[in-house]
């Protein structure tokens, strides 16, 4: 038997991402599955997949784990945590203070390791 794709951890990720408006494609990419498998499993588990605005971004696994922990400690979804962070950064104009990339010519993108 091969590795179990839909572990409890991955199902939890699927639930969180679906609650945040992720598509089957976004979820499949995040958990290393196929779109068809994600659609089937979400249907079986009665997880609603919406077609909405989803600002999914690939981040290193350790960063995702930190975000999951921070969201759980606050009793919110990852999407809610990320929304709050983005709103705060935008409203308080903290982009330059956080990214510190104004003069390094990288088009505002952080290095993958950061």
Helices and strands as residue ranges (DSSP letters): H 8-19, H 24-31, H 35-44, H 61-74, H 78-91, H 95-99
